Amino acid sequence: MEIFPYTPRPNQKAIISTITQTLSNRGHLILESGTGSGKTICALSASLAYALKHDKKIIYTTRTNSQQQQVITELRAIQKHQKEVRDPDSLFGVGIQGRSNMCPLAYQDNELAQGTSEELSRFCANEKKKARSSKNKGCQYYRSFVEEKEKVQQTIEWVKTTLPTAEGFIEQCEKRNICPYELNKQLVRDARVVVVPYIYVFNITIRNMLFDWLGLSEEDIILIVDEAHNLPDYIRDLFSTQLSIWMVRNCGYEVEHFGDPSLLESRFSVKSFCKTLEDIISEIRDSYVYNLLETGIRTNGERKTDAFLPSNEFLSELTGRMGITTKQLHDVIEDLIAYGEKIQENKQKQNKLPRSYLHKLGLFLDFWIHLAHEQYAKLIVDAAEGKNPRIEAYCLDPSVGTDILTKFYSTIHMSGTLEPLEEYRDSIGLPAQTTLVSYPSPFPKENRKILYVKDVTTKYSELAKDQTIMERMWQYVFSICSSFPQNTMICFPSFNTLSMFQRNTGFSCLKRTIFFEEQQMSQSALMDLVTDFKAQGDNGGEGAALFSVMGGRISEGMDFPAEQLEIVVIVGIPYPKPTARQRGLQRYYDMKFRKGWEYTVEAPTARKLLQTIGRLIRDESDRGVAVLLDMRAPRFKKYIRDLEPTSDLLKDVKEFLKQKS
C-alpha cells in the first residue's frame, strides 16, 4: 500500500497483498474482481512497488485505447502522490499504440491508415532512409526528430512531467513536427511502465521489436493483462487466417498492373491460377454452405453462413484442377511470395504502401499446407451476404500463441468477469499451480437491482412461432424509456438484432434524445457519442437512451458514474451463434477438457451479461437497475446471484429508483 494514492475501498488491500505475494513467488495470478472495484490502481500500485525494489519493468496490456487512458490516469495519481517522497522519473510510464495510430503521415493518407504493421514498417523504413540521404525527401517528422535535438529534449521533458495519454502525446508531437513513433521508441527505454495493446505482446514480430526498444529480456518484465476475458478470443483471431474471393480478385488486378508471369515452366500463368482459386472457393461455398446439388437444386432451405471443410478438400481441388503435385504446389507458393516481394519493392519506390496481395496469397497457401489440424478448424464462410465467400483456418486453441507467458518474471491476469477461472487458465495454457482468486463486488448490494421478465425472448425458434413476442419486447423498451427520465442504455446481443429492431419498430415515438452505436464507427466518433450521452444525464439533464450491443466497445471498459447511467435494459441473452466455427470450438473443448458447453457457450455469455450490467455501478454511491428481457435469464443465476423475476416491471423499477431520492 506504500504508493497507493487513494483511501482504500473494501478488498483493495487484499487484492494488493495477493498481487504482491504472486510477484514474490514469481508466479501467475488470475484475478476476478467486480467492475468498479479498482483493479487497475491495485495492480499498478502493487507491481510498481515491487518493480522499484527489484529493478523490474511493467508491461500493461489492454484491449482498447479507452482502457489504456485509464492506466495513464491512475499512473498520474500515483506519481502525484509520491512526488514528495521519491524521484518522479522513477514512476515514469508511456502509452504506445499501433503504428497506424501514431504515424502523422497515416492521418493524411487513407491507404496508409489501412496498412498492416508489416506494411507500415517497410514504408516507414524507406521514408527514413530517404530522409537521411536528402533534406527534401522522406518523412519530415522523422527528419525533425533526428535534426532538432533541442525540440526533442523539450518534448521528452514535457512527457515526463505531464504523463500524457497516447492520444495527447501524439497530438503534441504532431504540433511540434516530431515523429511520435520514433520518440516513443526512445522514451520506452526510460519508462518503468509501458502500456500497450495486446498485439505488442502476442504478435511475435512486434514483441521482438518492443523488447529491442526496452533492451530487456522477458524475465525482467512483469506482465499485466487487463480485461483478460477478451484474451482467448483475441489470440484465436490473431492466429487464424483466411483467403477470400475479394483477396483473390485483388491478386488478379495486381497481375494486370504489374505483369502476369508464368508458373512451373510456363504451364500456366498467375492469373489463370487465381481464376481457378476463385472458382474453387465459390463452388465449395455452393456445395457446403448452400447445399446445392450438381443440378442446382437447394437440398436444405436453412440459412447458414459457414460450414466445416474436409481436411484435404481445398488442396485436392487445387492440385487436381491445375494438374500439379503437392511438391509442385510448393514451387508455385515460393514463386508467388517472390513475385509479391518484387511488387512490394516496386510500390515502395513509388512512395506507396508496399502491399502485395500475391505475397499474402503465397503466405496463406504455405500456412494452409502446414496447418496443425488438431488445433484448427477448416471452414468455408459465406461472408458479405454471399458477395465475398472465403476459406478460413480458425484457431481453436489460444494456447498456440501464449507460450510467451511463462517466460515473463510474473503475470497478472484480471477482469471483472473471468468465472470460471479454471477455463481461462486452461484456455491460455497457464500452469496448473496458477493462483486463482475471485473477490466479490465491494459496493452495497442494495445499490443494484437486477430484474428479468418471463414472457419474452430473442430465441429465434420462439420468435418465428410467436410474432407477438417482438411487440411485447418493444413495449417493454418503449415503456421504460418513456416512463423514466434517467439515462438508459438498451443493449442487444448483436448489431443484427439491433438492426432488426430498428427495421420493425417505430423509434420516432420515443420522445427523448436517442443515440445509436454503429458497427463501423471510428474511435473518435464513438467517444463523441458517449460524451454526448453522458452529458444528457449530468447535472439534472433531461436524460437520453443509448442503443448499443453487448460485447461491444461501449458495454466493456467504459465508465458511466452516477447519473450518467442508471438503467440498463438487456434485450435477450447473447448466446454465441450456432455456427460451424462455434460448434468446432465447443467440440474441441469437449475433447480437451470435457467442458465444451460450459467453456464455450455458458461462460462467455455470462461474461457479456455481467460486463454490460457492470456499467451501472462504478463506486460506493452509484445506484442502478438492470432489466433482462428474456425468459432464459434464470439459467445464469449462478453467475448473477441477485437476479430476480418481476411481474410488474415498471412498478418494480419505479420503486427502486424512488428509494434513491
Beta strands, then each sheet from edge to edge (+ up, - down):
strand 1: 28-33
strand 2: 57-62
strand 3: 93-95
strand 4: 193-197
strand 5: 221-225
strand 6: 241-244
strand 7: 262-263
strand 8: 268-269
strand 9: 306-308
strand 10: 376-381
strand 11: 390-395
strand 12: 410-415
strand 13: 435-439
strand 14: 448-452
strand 15: 488-492
strand 16: 513-516
strand 17: 544-549
strand 18: 567-570
strand 19: 624-628
strand 20: 643-645
sheet 1: 3+ 4+ 2+ 5+ 12+ 1+ 13+
sheet 2: 6+ 11- 10+ 9-
sheet 3: 7+ 8-
sheet 4: 16+ 17+ 15+ 18+ 19+ 14+ 20+
end
